[in-house]
Amino acid sequence: MAKAGEFSVRFWGVRGSIACAGEGYQKYGGNTSCLEVRCGKHVLVFDAGTGIRALGDRLMSEHMVHGDLFLTHTHLDHIVGLPFFAPLYDPEARFRLWAGHLQPDMTLLDALCKFMAAPLFPVPPQIFTGNISFHDFVAGETLEPQPGVCVRTAALNHPNGAVGYRIDYNGRAICYVTDTEHIEGTLDQNILDLIHGADIVIYDSSYTDAEYPKYKAWGHSTWQEGVRLCDRADVELLVIFHHDPSHDDKAMDQIAKEAAKTRPGTVVAREGMVLRP
């Protein structure tokens, strides 16, 4: 159960693009993006990749069925687990789902209805029996989902749009900045403003700088760019996140070693890892 004043982030899915199984993905995990942030008694979930299924089971076992779910965007790897998030089917549950990249052309409910529709999925979002509401905002807005919990947002550079988040609670800050592409030689001012002085920054590190030229315009960044941003923004801890499917445990071990030399203290996200600022 959550403790009063607790502020933590737990990683339930750390991989990008597609879930990966097999012996080569056991150390860091193969589920796609999903984070759980606890702000005292409040539960904030970020993204609904395949990792959200296990999170849902955990929340049900704790009877923690009230919370907020924020999506960075609605590409498949970030929403594919949503229909398998158990609290959505609990009549006593109250969950608010948020997105900030779709307006003015579409709402979040519109997008989910397209995703959960034949012939792609057998049932629509109306199958959810909990008290579920859908909220659209514009990236750049500041939200207050719960008293004392401030969520700042910023637009990211990603195909079809994406949103970065900063959660401020009890004088500490955790930032979640994934699915964004940098411009070589220029630090993204939107991101710098969002992460300035943060305790923890979880950053899209899909590639290395050496790999990046092959993937320009794919909408992702590198762990070295994360270092540059965090150094400029006086961030305490950088977390490497959104591991590319081609980066198995051996590759991630090498990245972890290089990143620790470049910016001591940097960590690579692993499923089950819990960090407290």
N, C-alpha and C positions, 0 to 999 in steps of 0.2 A: 504494500500500500504506500501511497505517496506520503511523504513527511511534510509538515508545515515548513514553507520556505525553501523546499527542495527545488533545485534548478539543474536539470540534467538532460542529456540527449543520448538515446539508445539507437543503435543502427540495426535495422531489421532487413534492409536490402541495400547493397552498396555498388551494384553493378549497373552498367548502362547498356542500352540497345536491346539485349535479349538475355534471358536467364540462362545460366550455364551450369551443367551438371558434370559429375565425374571426379576422379581422384585429383585432378589438377586444380580443383576449385574448392577444396575443403577448408583450407586455412583462412582465406579471406571471405569466402562465401560466393554463391552464385545467383542469389535473388536480386531482382532489380529494385530500384530506389524506393526506400521507405524509412522515415525517421520518426521516432517518438520523442517529443519534448515534454518533460514534466515541469510545470510551474506551480509548485505547491500541490494543491489538490486538482489542478487543471491539467487536462491532457490535450496536447496539440500534436497532430499527425501531419507529416509533410510527405506528400506523394503517396501513390497507391499502386506501386509496382508489386511484383509477386511477393515481396517480403511482408506485405500488409496482412496476408492470411494468418501467419503465425502471430503477428501482433494482435489481431482480432481475437484469436483464441485466448491469448494471455489476458486481454482486457475483460473478456467474458468471465474468466476464472476469478478475476479480482472484482467483478461486478462494477467495473469502471466503464459504463456505457454512455457517458455524456462527454462530449468533446467537440473539437473543431478539426477539420481536415483541410489543409491548404495544398493546392496543386501548383507546381511550378508551371506546368502546361499539360496538354492532353495528348501528347504522343503516346503510342500504345504501351511502351515500356514503363510509363509512369502512371497508367490507369488500369492496366490489365488485371491487377489483383482486386480492384474495387468490388466486383460482384461476389467476391469470396471473403469479404470483410464481415465477420459474423455479427458485430453490433448493429449493422444496418437492418438486420432481420429480428431484432429484439424489440417487442412492442414498448418496452420501458426505456428504450434508448432515445437520446436526443443528440444528434450530430448535425453540425452545420458544415457544408462543403463550400469551399471558396476557390475562385479562380480570377486572375486579373489580366489575362492575355486575350480574351475573346471579344470584348466589347469594341465597337458597337455592332459588329456583324452578327454575333451569335451570343447565346447565353450558355452557361455551364450545363444546364439541364438539356438544352438543345444538343450539345455535343455528346453528352452521355446517352441520350436517346438514340443518336445515330450509331454509337458504339454498341449499345445493348439492343440490337435490332436484327431481325432475320435479314439475310442468312448468316450473319456473323455471330449472333448470340440469341438464345431461344426465348429470353424474357426481358422486358424493359425495366427501367429504374423503378417503375411503379410497383414492382414486386417487393421493394423494401417495405417492411412493416413497422420500422421504427419511426420516430418523429424526426424526419430528415428534411432539411431545408437547404436551398441552393442560393449562393450569394456571389454576385459578380461585382468586381471593383476594377478600377483602372490603375495599372502599375504606377507607382509613385505615391499612392495614398498611404496614410497611416491608419492602422486598424487597432481596435481595442476589444479583442474577442472575450476577454474576461477582465474583471477589475484588477488593476495592477499589472496587467500583461499588455505590453505595447509591441505591435508587429508593424515594422516599417517595410515598405516594398519598393522595388526598383525594376525597371524594364531591363531585360537581358537580350543579348544579340544571338538569336536562335531562329531557325526557320519556323514560321507561323507564330512566333512570339513565345516568351517565357518570362517568369518573374523570379527575382531573388528576394529573400526574406531576411530580416533581422529581428530577432526576438529579444526584447529588453525586459528583464525581470530582476527585482531586488538588486539593482545597481550593476548587473552583469549583462553580457550580450553574447548570443550565439547567432551566427549568420549561416544561411544555407544558400549557396550560390552555385547552381549547377545548370547544365545545358546552356552554355554561353560560349561564344567564340571571341577571342581577342583579336585585335589588329596589331600586327607585329610592329614593335617600336613605339606603341602608344598604349598607355594604361587607361582602362575604361573608367572615366570619371564617375559614372553612375555607380559602379561597383566600389570605387574608392570612397565615395561619400557614404555608401551603405555600411561598409565594414570598418570605417575609421574607429580605432581604439577598441575593437571588439576583443573579447576573450578567446573565442573559438570561431574560426571560419572554415566551413566545409565547402570545398571548391571543386569544380569540374576539372578533373585531371585525367581525362580520357587518354591523352597521348603524352609522349615526351616531345621536347622541342625538335629532336631529330626526326620523329615520325610525322610531325604536324604538316609539313609541306604536302604530303600525300593526301591529306584530308581537309584541305582548305574548303570552306563553304559548307562543311558538314555540321557546323554549329557547336563545336566543342573546343576545349582548351587543353593546356598542358600543366603539369605540376610545377614546372619552372615559372610559368606565368603566375601561378598561385603564389609562389615565393616572392616574385617581384611586387605583386599587389600587396601582400601582407607586410612586406618590409616597408613599403611606402606608407601604408595606412596604420603602422604601429600596432599590428595585431599580435596577440600573444601566441596563439597556437593555430597552425595550419593543419587541416585534415584533408588528405588526398582521397578523392571520392569519384564515383561514376566510372569504375574500372572497365576498360574496353574488353570485349569478349576474348580477344586474342591474348590478353594479359593473364596468364594462369598464375598459380601461386609462386612459381619460380621467377616469373617476370616481375611480380609484385614485390617479392623479396629484394630483387635488385633495385627496383625503384625506391623502396623504403631505405635501402642502404645509401643510395646516392642523395636522396632528399635529406636524410639525417646529417650528411656531411655538409650539404649546401645551406640548410637552415636547421640547426640543432633543435631537437624537440618535435619536429614535424612527424606526424603519424599517418599511417595508411589505414583507412576505415576497414573494419572487419565486422561481419555480422555478429551481433551479440555484444559488441563493445559499448561501454557506457562511459561518457565523459561528463565531468562537472566543472564548470568554470570557477 
